[in-house]
Amino acid sequence: MGLFASHNDRELKRLEKTAAKIEALADRYKAMSNEELRACTEDFRARLAAGETTDDLLPEAFAVVREAADRVLNMRHFHVQLLGGIVLYQGRIAEMCTGEGKTLVATLPAYLMALEGRGVHVVTVNEYLASRDSEWMGQIYRFLGLTVGCVRSGQSKREKQAIYACDITYGTNNEFGFDYLRDNMVKRKSDKVQRELRYALVDEVDSVLIDEARTPLIISGASNEAKDVYEIANRFVKKLQAPSGVKKKESGALTEKMASIQRALGADEEEEDGDYEIDEKENAIRLTDSGVAKAEAYYHLDNLSDAENTELQHIITQALTANYLKKRDTDYVVNDGEVIIVDEFTGRLMIGRRYSDGLHQAIEAKEGVAVRNESKTFATIT
């Protein structure tokens, strides 16, 4: 405990020293005119170009933002808010309660990092906050000569390109994420909306990077796969001979041990007597050798196992699953020409949900309703 306490004490002392430097500059900038204060931005940029670093500029830059906030919004950063701004600039997490001025604190590192001219993203959890903060805090940035924008859903490519070209861009984590995905799908660099990513300040970081990160952002669309392949596979599997009884092939160590005993005693192994077999324990189904032979004849193939037939094997398996494993009015219902999944735990209809990997299309073909295109994932990120 003492080790952690001493480490935190040392960290806090370092932060306090920097905060004291910022506060010591207050009178210098208070004495400046608005034009002189605004000119500090270009002076800082010139010094960066000459070789100084943002670390070197931090006390002065923070002091300038503090004075600008006082003049524009009648809000002056408190000492503890200066500490929070330093922590954020260092790339660390600052825990602040509601009402402690997180929005104002973010202006300190956002301004400093924006001086490099490479763009800063301020990430919020909803569009209302993004829009509000970009207008509210944007008054400080604009007073100091920086450009500010806010990305929203529904904006055109040109609008977004202009907004991302701003010194500081506000937006939601979802909008930043989807724009990133879309940029990675375009063929021409000129069609991208974002610049090279450099800095981001994240509000509600626990929600954005932990809670919401478990749900990936996905861009999907209709697959180009022909729908009739499922109807053709459906007609094929309906022609197959079912195993006797229907045969259910059990799996497991005990079954394998019994089979070994039978072989040792010279007993004949049970022969396959159908075109497909069901493994009830694994809830799986596959073609037998005779079923494979019929598939090769039906589809005019030399060898169903060839690599180029992998997708066809999958479609046939889904057709088998739809016809011989999935039960109407148990696993799904058909209502107004639509296949609707039944929740296996609650028995409720799962409106809008669809089986993946072509299984839903296989069931639609089985039931003779319109086969809808499968949704295909084009890009995803967490």
N, C-alpha and C positions, 0 to 999 in steps of 0.2 A: 504493500500500500504506500509505504514511504517513497519507494522508487518512482511510482507513477506520480505521486504528489510533487516530488522534486522536479520531475521532467515537465509537468504542467506549469509549475512555478517558473521554470526557466523560459518556457515558451511564452508565457504571459508577460514576463519581463521584456522579452524581445519585442513583442507586439506593443507594449506600453511605450517603449522608447520611440518606435516609429510614429505612434499616435501623438506623442508629445511634440515631435518634429512638425507634424501637420498642424497642430494647434498653435505652435509658435509662429507659423506663417500667416495666421489669420489677419493681423493688422496690415501686412503688406498688401494683400489682395483686397481688403476692405477699402483701402485708400485709392484703388484704381477706378477709372471710369468704366462704363460698360464696354466701350470699344477696346480699352486696354486689356480688360479681363478676357474679352473674346479673342484678342490677338494672341493670348497665351497658347491657344491650341496650335496655331501655326508655328509658334516658337518651339513648342514641345516636339512637333513633327520634324522640324529642322534639326533639332538636337539628336533625335533618334537616327535620322539619316546620317548624321556626323559620327555616329558610333556609340552614343549613350544608350542605355537600356531602359526598359520600363521600370526596372527596380530602382534605377537612379532617379527617375522622374516621380516615383510614387508619392513622396510627401508633398511636392508642389502640385501635382495633378489632383490629388485628393483635396488639397486646400482650395484649389480653383473651383472644383465641383461643389464643395461645401459653400463657398461664397455665392456661386451662381444659383444654387438651390434657395439660398436665403433671399436673394433678390427677386427671383422669378416666382417662387412658390411660397415665400415666407416660411420656409422649412429649413432648419439648420441641423446638420448631422450632429447627434450627441457623441460624446466620447466613446461609449460602448458601440455605437454604430460605425465609428471609424475602425474599431477593432474588428468588427464583423466584415467590413469591406476589405481589410488587409487579409483576413483568413480566406475569403473567397478568391481574392487575387492569387493567393498561393496555391489554388487548386484544391482546397480542402472544403469540408462541410461545416457550415456555421449553423448551429441549432438556435433558432429564434422563435419565440412564441408569437401568436397572433396579436397584432397591435404594437409590436416592437419596431415596426418600420422596415420590414424586409424589402419592400419595394424601393424605398429611398436608399437603403444600404447598397442595393445592386447598382445604383448609378455610379458609384465610386470605381469599382473594378471595370465596369462596362466602358466608361469613358477612357480609362487608362489603356485598356487593351485595344480600343477602337483607334487610338492614335497611330497604330501601326498601319492602318488602312487596309486591313485584310478581313474585316468584318467580324462582328460579334453577334451571336444568337442569344436572346434571352428567352428561355423556355418556360412557359406557364402551363397550367393544367386545363384551361378552357379558353375559348375564343373571347369571352367577355373580359376576362382579366388581361389577356394579351392586348385587346383593343384599348381597354381603359388605361393600362400602364404605358402603352406606346404614346398615347396622347398626353397623359398626365406627366410622366417623367420625360417625355419627348420635348417638353418645353425647356428643360434644362439643357439637353443635348443641342437643340437648335439654337438656343441662346449662345452656346459656345462654338457654333459653327459646324456641328456634325449633322449628318442626315439620318433620319429615323423612319422605319416602315414597319408594317404589321402584315404578315401573311395570313390569309384566311382561305377556307375552302371555297371553291367556285371562282377564284380569280383566274384570269387568262394567263397564258405563258408570258406575254409581254409585261403584264402587271407584276407578276412574280419576279421576273428577271430584274425589273427596276427596284423592287423592294429588297431583294437579296443583295443588290449592289449598294445598298445603304450602309453607312458605317455601323449602325445598330439595327437589328431586325428582331422584332418580337413575334411570337407565335406559339402554338401548342406543340407538345411533343409528337402528337399524331401527324400534324401538318408537316413539321420538319421531316419526320420519318417517311411519310408517303412521298414527299417531294424528292427525297434522297433515292427512294426506290424507283420512282419514275425517271429520274436522271440516269439511273443505271440501265434503263431499258431503251433509251434513245440511241440512234445510230450516229447522229451528228452532234458535235460539241456545242454548236450554236443553238441546239434545241434544249440544252440544259438550263435550268432556272437558278440553281445554286452555284455559288463560287466554291473554290477550294475551302473545305471546312477548316476552321482555325480555333475559334474560342466559343464556348457556350457557358452560360450561367443558367442553372436549373433550379427553378422554384419547386417546392414540395418534392425534394429529391428522393425521399423514401418511397413515395407513391410512384414517381416516374420510373425510377431505376430498379425498383424491387417489385412492388405490387403489379403495376401495369406491364412491366417487362415480361411477365409470365405469359401474357397474351400477345402473340406475334402480330405485327402489321403485315397484311397480305394483300397483294394485288392479283386478282384472278379474272378470268374471262372464259368464254365458251371455248371448249376444245374443238379443234378442227376434225376430230375423229368422226368418220361417217357413222350415222346412227343405225344404218341397216346392218352393220356387223353384229349387233346384238340380236336383231331379228333373225338373221341367218343362223347364229349360234343357238338361238332358242329352238328353231325348227330342228336343228341337228340333235340336240340333247333329248328332245321329245321322242326321237326315233330309237333311242338306246334301250337295250334290254336291262331291266332291273335285276339286281341280285336276288337269289331265292330268299324270299321271306321278309323284307329286304335284308340282305346280308350286312351285318355290322361288324366291322373289323376292329376289335379292341386293341388298345396299345398298353404298354406298361411292362414292368419288370416281371410280374407274376405270370402274365400271358407268355412272355418270351421264355420263361423257365419251363412252363408246361410244354411249349413247343419243342424245347430241347429234349425233354423227357420222351415225348412222342417219337422224335427222330431217333433217339437212342434205342427205343423199343422196336424200331423198324416200321412205325406207323406211317401211313401215307399222309402227306400234307394235304389239307383241303384245297381243292382246285378252285380257281376263280370261275364263277358261273354267271357273271353279268358283265356289262360294259362299263360299270363304274362301281366303286365301293365307298362306303361311308365309315369314317372313324368317328363313332359317336362321342367318345371321350374328348377328342380334340375338336369336335364339331367341324370336321373337314371332309372333303369329298374329292375324289380323283378318278381319272379314267383307268381302267384295267388295260392289259395288253390288247384285249379284243376291242375295247373302246378306242384305244389309240389307232388301231388298224382301221376302224370305221371312220375315224376323224380324217385320217390320211386319204382314204378313198373319197370321202365327202368333199374335202377341200382340194383334192387333186395334188397332194403333197408326197414327196419322196420320204421325208422324215419329219414328223411333228416336233422332234426334239432339237432340230437345227436352230441356231441362234436367231435367224431371221423370223422364226415363228414364235418367239417368246411372247409377244403381245397377243397373238392368237391363242396360245395356251392359256393365258390369263383370262381372255374373254370367254373361252369355253368353260373354264373353272367357275367363273362368275355365273354363267348360264346354268351350270349344274347346281350351284349353291342356291340360285333363285328358285329353281324348279323342285329340288329335292331336300333342301334344308330349311328354307324360309317358308313359313306357313301364313297363308292369308287369314286375316281376322285374329291372328296370334302375334305375329311379328310386325304385321302391317295391315292396313285396310285400304280399300280402293273407294274413293269418294269423288264423284263428278269427274271421272277420268283422270284422277290424280292418285298416285301411290303415297300414302302417308304412314310414316313409321309410328309404331306403338312403343312407348317407353316400357322396357321390360320390368322396371321396378315399380312404377306407379300405374301403368296401364293407360296413361293419358296419351292422346295424340300429339305428336311432335310436329306441329304445323311449321312448314318451311325448312325442316331438316331433311337431308338426303344422305343415303348411304354413299360412301366414297368408293373410289377405284373402279367405277363402272358397275357396281352391284345394283345400284338403283335403276340404271338403264336396263340391266338384265331382268329385273323384276317387272319393269314397265313393258318390256317385250313379252314376257311370260303372260301378263294380264291383258295384253292386246290394247293397251292405251298408248297415247302418243309418247314416243321416246324422246326425251329432252336431252340436249347436249350436256355432256359432263363439264362441270366447272374445273378449269385447269389453273393451277397456281403459276403465275409468271414471275413473281418476285416476293420475297418475304424477309423480314428482319425483326428482331426483338429489341 
